Amino acid sequence: MASKAQSTLRPLRIAYGRIFHEGCSYSPLLTEREQFESAHYYEGADLEKHLLGKRHELVDILKKAELRGALEAAENAKQVECVPLLSALAVPSGPISEDCFSWLRENLKRSLQNMGEVDGVYLAMHGSMRVENLERAPEAVLLEDIRAIIGDTPLAISYDLHANLSPGTVDPSTILEGFRTNPHRDLRKTGVRAMQQLIATLRSQITPVRAWRKLPITLGGGTTIDFFAPMRQIFRHIKSLCNRPDVISAHLFMVHPYTNAKDLGWAVHVCTDGDQALADKLADELAEMAWVAGKFPLPEFRSASAAIAEVRKSRLSRKLGHISLVDTGDVVGAGSTGGVTHLLSTLVAEGSDLKVLLPLHDPAVVEELWSQPLEAVVQTVLRGTPGLESQPEVALEARLMTKLTTEFGRSIVLKYKAMHIAVTEQPPSSVHPKFWRELGLSPWKADVIVQKFFFHYRMFYVASCRKNIPVSTPGPTCLDSVRARKFDPPVWPSDPVQNWRNFDEIHRINSPLL
């Protein structure tokens, strides 16, 4: 069905698309078709129109991501026609339901079957998707579907930096790219790189060969932020590798730890121009560097009470901006629900005199109070997300300040003493200050903003945030739960692992989960 380019002068026809989701196996909420359709879902001509328009590419936050980057690279390369497939993205959440995954698979296959003759395909994916009752990596299933349709047509794939690599997610690709920043700031550049490499392959300008290694690490690397130690050295090394004329790409994938994947672990991937021995050598060296950095402990997490005490001592930070309390057990950006009530409970008991902005998923309370008039003093009990275990009930007498329908469904704001609690019908994403501004609240007037993200909020609150304090709370993204999980073979930090090669041999070379 597809033909291969024979000359650098012959026009190319390349199909492009996206299926992107980061799944948290410990969330009680399944991800359904509606979450994709409400966040980001386009097919065919609608996708092309969306990317050529002035709207942000992704969820009103990122103007340019992988697909716009790919189109820019194709335009700059000349004589490349780009064929839109589909683009489906939902915010991180629980596993995708079986019905939703079937819907995504069938739509992707239909798009591929209808695209006509192409020279190559590019698909942007996450690499840590999870699907209800599916043991294999969902991306591996999708790549099988693609290969069954396109045969040996060159295929470029890009992954999030937190992808969990496996033979099934690596081997089917011709080109494998990924993010090189954390927080992720290079989505557009990732699409540019993937498309450039695909075009260069099709025009016989490069011959990609690669090597990758699997490491028994689920947590480590300090904050894992690319410009802080110890990861700064790793990412500088990766950059230096990619500047070599004989190296096409190099990556470290630091895995999303909140999945039930049996082969969970960091990975490195190196692609060279026709030199397999060099790829293997550089992959081994990068793996050794990552193994050392991965043993670097995570930053100290505070209890909720200790965090509040630290806020009180940080008067200058509060005067010049606000302090972010990172609710690490309830990271919506890693697939949690936003409905963990532990930090809220302690703030109500010990910090209600502080000017706090806190988001909370609690659809029952929204339903209960929606008919109440604004400024009404209401009595309610906040319980968070239905289905979450061991959440304290928080009884309040508060004032109803706001009622608004947003992208997170019906949303209300309750004022309790100096605190403002944004209660939402759908899991809230307050990664950007616009979440608060839309509700009539200013981050600049807060002492504390409770963040349910590990990294990405830092890019958007950089002007007002003066300090970040990670708070340990029990919930779907609790790191203590990851540490307590046992793997066979052992994985750091759950067990004191001495080397990475046995793990690599089992999960890369002799993987039972292709």
C-alpha positions in Angstrom: 0.0 0.0 0.0 3.0 2.3 0.6 5.9 3.2 -1.7 9.4 4.1 -0.7 11.1 7.3 -1.8 13.9 6.7 -4.3 15.3 10.2 -4.7 15.8 13.2 -2.6 14.0 15.2 -5.3 10.8 13.1 -5.3 7.9 14.5 -3.3 7.0 12.6 -0.2 3.6 11.9 1.3 3.7 11.4 5.1 0.7 10.7 7.4 0.7 12.1 11.0 -1.4 11.8 14.1 -1.5 11.3 17.9 -2.9 9.0 20.5 -1.6 10.3 23.9 -2.6 9.4 27.4 -0.8 8.9 30.7 -2.6 6.4 32.9 -2.6 6.0 36.7 -3.5 2.4 37.6 -4.4 3.4 41.2 -7.1 5.9 40.3 -10.7 4.7 40.9 -11.9 6.6 37.8 -11.7 5.0 34.3 -10.9 7.2 31.3 -13.8 7.2 28.8 -14.3 8.4 25.3 -15.9 11.6 26.7 -12.6 12.6 28.3 -10.8 12.6 24.9 -13.7 14.3 23.1 -13.9 17.1 25.6 -10.1 17.7 25.9 -8.7 17.1 22.4 -10.0 15.0 19.6 -9.8 15.7 15.9 -9.9 13.6 12.7 -8.8 14.2 9.1 -9.6 17.6 7.8 -10.7 18.8 11.2 -7.2 18.0 12.6 -5.5 19.8 9.7 -7.8 22.8 10.2 -7.1 22.9 14.0 -3.3 22.8 13.5 -3.4 25.5 10.7 -5.6 27.7 12.8 -4.6 30.1 15.6 -5.9 28.0 18.5 -3.5 26.3 20.9 -2.7 22.8 19.8 -3.3 21.2 23.2 -6.0 22.0 25.8 -5.7 25.8 25.6 -2.2 25.7 27.3 0.4 24.7 24.7 0.2 26.7 21.4 2.6 24.4 19.6 3.2 20.7 20.4 4.5 17.7 18.5 2.2 17.8 15.5 2.7 21.5 14.7 6.4 20.9 15.1 6.2 18.0 12.6 4.3 20.2 10.1 6.9 22.9 10.4 9.7 20.4 9.7 7.8 19.0 6.7 7.3 22.5 5.3 11.0 23.4 5.7 12.0 20.2 4.1 10.1 21.1 0.9 8.2 18.7 -1.3 6.4 17.0 1.6 2.7 16.5 1.7 1.3 15.8 5.2 -1.8 13.7 5.6 -3.8 14.1 8.8 -4.9 10.9 10.6 -6.4 11.7 14.0 -5.2 13.3 17.2 -6.6 12.1 20.5 -5.5 13.3 23.9 -7.0 13.2 27.4 -5.5 14.7 30.5 -3.7 12.1 32.8 -6.2 10.0 34.6 -7.2 6.4 35.4 -6.9 3.5 33.0 -8.7 3.8 29.7 -11.8 1.7 29.6 -11.9 -1.3 27.2 -14.7 0.3 25.2 -12.8 3.6 24.9 -9.6 1.8 23.8 -11.5 -0.2 21.2 -12.9 3.1 19.9 -9.4 4.6 19.6 -8.0 1.5 17.9 -10.8 1.3 15.3 -10.6 5.0 14.5 -6.9 4.9 14.1 -7.1 1.8 11.8 -9.9 3.5 9.8 -7.7 6.6 9.4 -4.7 4.6 8.3 -6.8 2.5 5.8 -8.3 5.7 4.3 -5.0 7.7 3.9 -4.0 6.3 0.5 -0.5 5.6 -0.5 2.1 7.2 1.8 5.9 7.1 2.2 6.0 7.3 6.0 3.9 7.7 9.1 4.5 9.8 12.3 2.6 9.2 15.5 3.0 11.1 18.8 2.3 8.9 21.8 3.0 8.9 25.6 4.4 5.5 26.4 2.7 5.0 29.8 -0.9 4.5 28.7 -2.8 1.8 30.6 -6.0 0.1 29.6 -8.6 -1.7 31.7 -7.9 -5.5 31.8 -5.0 -5.2 29.4 -1.6 -6.5 30.6 0.4 -5.5 27.6 1.5 -2.0 26.8 -1.4 -0.4 24.9 1.0 1.5 22.7 2.5 -1.9 21.6 -1.0 -3.0 20.6 -1.5 0.2 18.6 1.9 -0.2 16.9 0.9 -3.8 15.9 -2.3 -2.4 14.3 -0.3 0.2 12.4 2.3 -2.3 11.1 -0.5 -4.6 10.0 -1.7 -1.9 7.7 1.4 -0.1 6.5 3.7 -3.1 6.3 7.4 -2.0 6.2 6.7 1.7 5.5 9.0 3.8 7.7 7.3 4.7 11.0 8.4 7.5 13.4 7.2 7.5 17.0 7.7 10.0 19.7 7.2 9.4 23.4 6.9 11.4 26.6 10.0 11.5 28.8 8.1 9.3 31.3 7.4 6.5 28.8 8.0 2.9 29.9 9.9 1.3 27.0 9.5 -2.3 26.1 10.3 -4.4 22.9 6.7 -3.9 21.8 6.9 -0.1 22.0 10.4 0.2 20.5 10.9 -2.5 17.8 8.1 -1.6 15.4 9.4 1.9 14.9 12.0 3.1 12.4 12.5 6.4 14.2 12.0 6.8 18.0 12.1 10.3 19.5 11.1 11.7 22.9 11.0 14.7 25.1 14.4 15.8 26.5 13.1 18.3 29.2 11.4 17.9 32.5 9.2 19.9 33.0 8.4 19.2 29.4 9.2 22.3 27.3 10.2 20.7 24.0 7.0 19.1 22.6 7.2 21.2 19.4 11.0 20.4 19.0 10.2 16.7 19.6 7.8 16.7 16.6 10.4 18.7 14.5 13.1 16.1 15.3 10.9 13.1 14.6 9.7 14.5 11.2 13.2 15.6 10.2 14.6 12.1 10.9 11.8 10.4 9.1 12.2 12.6 6.0 16.0 12.1 6.1 15.5 8.4 6.3 13.1 8.4 3.4 15.5 10.4 1.3 18.4 8.0 2.1 20.3 10.8 3.9 20.6 8.8 7.2 20.4 5.1 8.1 19.0 4.9 11.6 20.2 2.0 13.8 19.6 2.0 17.5 20.3 0.4 20.9 18.4 0.7 24.1 18.8 -0.5 27.7 16.3 -1.1 30.5 17.1 -0.1 34.1 15.5 -1.3 37.3 14.6 2.1 38.6 11.1 3.5 39.3 12.0 6.4 41.6 15.2 8.4 41.9 17.2 11.2 40.3 16.4 13.8 43.0 13.6 16.0 41.6 14.3 14.6 38.1 14.2 18.2 36.8 16.6 18.4 33.9 18.3 21.6 34.9 18.9 20.5 38.6 21.5 18.1 39.8 21.9 15.2 39.4 19.9 15.0 36.1 21.6 18.2 34.7 24.7 16.2 33.9 22.7 13.5 32.2 20.8 15.8 29.9 23.9 17.8 29.1 25.5 14.5 28.0 22.5 13.7 25.9 22.7 17.1 24.2 26.4 16.5 23.5 25.7 13.1 22.0 23.0 14.6 19.7 25.5 17.2 18.5 27.7 14.5 17.1 27.4 13.9 13.3 27.3 10.1 13.8 24.5 10.2 16.3 20.9 10.8 15.3 19.3 10.9 18.8 19.7 9.9 22.4 17.2 9.8 25.2 16.6 8.9 28.8 13.0 7.8 29.7 12.4 8.1 33.4 9.1 6.2 33.5 5.7 7.1 34.9 5.7 5.1 38.2 2.0 4.9 38.9 1.1 2.0 36.6 0.8 -1.7 37.3 3.1 -2.6 34.4 5.2 -5.6 35.3 8.3 -4.3 33.4 8.3 -0.9 34.9 11.7 0.8 34.8 13.8 3.6 33.4 15.3 3.2 29.9 17.9 4.8 27.6 17.7 4.8 23.8 20.5 5.8 21.4 20.2 6.0 17.6 23.2 6.3 15.3 23.7 6.7 11.6 24.4 3.2 10.4 26.8 2.3 13.2 25.4 -0.5 15.5 28.6 -0.9 17.5 28.6 2.8 18.3 24.9 2.7 19.3 25.6 -0.2 21.7 28.6 1.5 23.2 26.9 4.8 23.7 23.7 3.2 25.1 25.8 1.3 27.7 27.6 4.4 28.7 24.4 6.4 29.0 22.8 3.6 31.0 25.7 3.6 33.5 25.3 7.3 33.9 21.6 7.1 34.4 22.1 4.2 36.9 24.3 6.3 39.1 22.0 9.4 38.9 18.9 7.2 39.5 20.3 6.2 42.9 20.2 9.9 44.0 17.4 10.1 46.6 14.2 12.1 46.1 13.8 15.5 47.9 12.5 15.5 51.4 8.7 15.4 51.7 7.0 17.2 54.6 4.0 16.1 56.5 1.0 18.5 56.1 1.6 19.9 59.5 5.3 20.5 58.9 4.6 22.1 55.6 2.1 24.6 57.2 4.7 25.4 59.9 7.2 26.1 57.1 4.8 28.4 55.3 4.3 30.4 58.5 8.1 30.9 58.8 8.4 32.0 55.2 7.0 35.5 55.6 9.2 37.1 52.8 8.1 34.4 50.3 4.5 35.1 51.0 5.0 38.9 50.9 6.6 38.7 47.4 4.3 36.0 46.0 3.0 32.7 47.1 4.2 29.3 48.3 3.2 26.1 46.4 2.3 23.1 48.5 2.6 20.1 46.2 0.0 17.5 47.2 2.2 14.5 46.1 -0.5 11.9 46.7 -3.0 13.6 44.5 -1.1 14.7 41.4 -3.7 15.2 38.7 -0.8 15.7 36.3 0.2 12.1 37.0 -3.4 10.7 36.7 -4.8 11.2 40.2 -8.3 12.5 40.6 -7.8 15.8 42.5 -10.1 14.5 45.2 -7.7 13.6 48.1 -8.8 15.4 51.2 -5.8 14.8 53.6 -4.0 18.1 53.0 -7.3 20.0 53.0 -8.2 18.5 56.3 -5.0 19.7 57.9 -5.2 23.1 56.4 -8.7 23.6 57.7 -7.5 22.5 61.2 -4.2 24.3 61.3 -3.9 26.8 58.5 -7.3 28.4 57.8 -6.0 31.9 58.7 -3.7 31.6 55.6 -4.9 32.8 52.2 -5.0 29.4 50.6 -6.2 28.4 47.1 -7.0 24.7 46.9 -8.7 22.7 44.1 -10.8 19.7 45.0 -12.7 17.1 43.0 -16.0 16.5 44.8 -19.0 16.1 42.4 -21.4 15.3 45.2 -20.8 18.6 46.9 -21.2 20.5 43.6 -24.5 18.8 43.1 -25.6 19.5 46.7 -24.8 23.2 46.6 -25.4 24.2 42.9 -28.9 25.4 43.6 -27.8 27.6 46.5 -27.6 31.4 45.9 -24.3 33.2 45.8 -23.1 34.5 49.2 -25.2 31.9 51.0 -23.6 30.5 54.1 -23.8 26.7 53.7 -22.9 23.7 55.8 -21.4 20.8 53.9 -19.0 17.8 54.2 -16.2 17.5 51.7 -15.4 13.9 50.9 -13.4 14.2 47.7 -13.6 11.7 44.8 -16.0 8.8 45.2 -14.2 5.6 45.5 -11.0 6.9 47.0 -10.0 5.0 50.1 -9.3 6.3 53.6 -10.1 10.0 52.9 -11.0 12.2 55.9 -14.4 13.9 55.8 -14.1 17.7 56.2 -17.1 19.4 57.6 -17.3 23.1 56.9 -19.6 26.1 57.3 -18.5 28.2 54.4 -19.7 31.0 52.1 -20.6 30.1 48.5 -18.7 32.7 46.4 -18.8 31.4 42.8 -20.8 29.1 40.6 -19.4 28.6 37.1 -19.4 26.0 34.4 -15.9 25.4 33.2 -13.9 22.8 31.3 -14.0 20.8 34.6 -17.8 20.8 34.6 -19.8 22.7 37.2 -17.4 24.4 39.6 -18.0 26.3 42.8 -15.8 28.3 45.2 -16.3 28.0 48.9 -14.7 30.5 51.3 -13.8 29.2 54.7 -12.1 31.9 56.8 -9.2 33.0 54.7 -9.2 29.9 52.5 -10.8 29.5 49.0 -11.7 26.0 48.0 -12.5 25.4 44.3 -14.8 22.3 44.2 -15.2 20.8 40.7 -17.4 18.2 39.1 -14.5 16.8 37.0 -10.9 16.3 38.2 -9.4 19.8 38.3 -6.3 20.9 36.5 -5.0 24.1 38.1 -1.6 23.7 36.3 -2.1 27.3 34.9 -3.1 30.4 36.8 -6.0 30.8 34.4 -7.8 28.1 36.4 -8.0 30.6 39.4 -8.5 33.7 37.3 -11.5 32.1 35.6 -13.0 31.6 39.1 -12.4 35.3 40.0 -9.3 34.6 42.2 -5.8 36.0 41.9 -2.7 33.8 42.6 -0.9 37.1 43.6 -3.2 37.5 46.6 -2.6 34.0 47.9 -0.2 32.9 50.7 -0.5 29.3 49.5 -1.6 27.6 46.3 -2.1 23.8 46.6 -0.7 22.3 43.4 -1.7 18.9 42.2 1.2 18.7 39.8 4.9 17.7 40.3 6.6 19.8 37.6 4.6 21.6 35.0 2.9 24.2 37.1 6.4 25.7 37.7 6.5 27.0 34.1 3.2 28.8 34.4 3.5 30.2 38.0 7.1 31.3 37.6 6.2 35.0 38.1 4.3 34.5 41.4 5.7 31.3 43.0 8.5 31.9 45.5 8.9 28.5 47.1 7.8 24.9 46.4 7.2 22.5 49.3 6.4 18.8 48.5 3.8 17.4 51.0 3.4 13.6 51.6 -0.2 12.6 51.4 -1.9 9.1 50.9 -3.6 8.9 47.5 -3.3 7.4 44.0 0.1 9.1 43.4 1.6 8.4 46.8 5.3 7.7 46.3 5.4 5.5 49.4 3.1 3.1 47.6 5.5 2.9 44.7 8.4 2.3 47.1 6.4 -0.5 48.8 5.7 -2.3 45.5 7.7 -5.5 45.0 9.1 -6.5 41.5 10.6 -9.7 40.1 13.4 -9.1 39.4 14.0 -6.5 42.1 13.8 -2.7 41.3 15.3 0.3 43.0 14.3 1.8 45.5 11.9 -1.0 46.5 14.9 -3.3 46.8 18.7 -2.7 47.1 19.7 -3.5 43.5 23.4 -3.6 42.7 23.4 -3.6 38.9 21.0 -3.1 36.0 22.1 -5.8 33.5 20.0 -8.7 34.7 16.9 -6.5 34.6 17.8 -5.4 31.1 18.3 -9.0 29.9 14.9 -10.1 31.2 12.8 -7.1 30.1 14.5 -6.1 26.9 16.1 -9.2 25.4 13.8 -11.9 26.8 10.7 -9.9 27.5 7.6 -12.0 28.2 5.5 -8.9 27.4 6.1 -7.8 23.9 
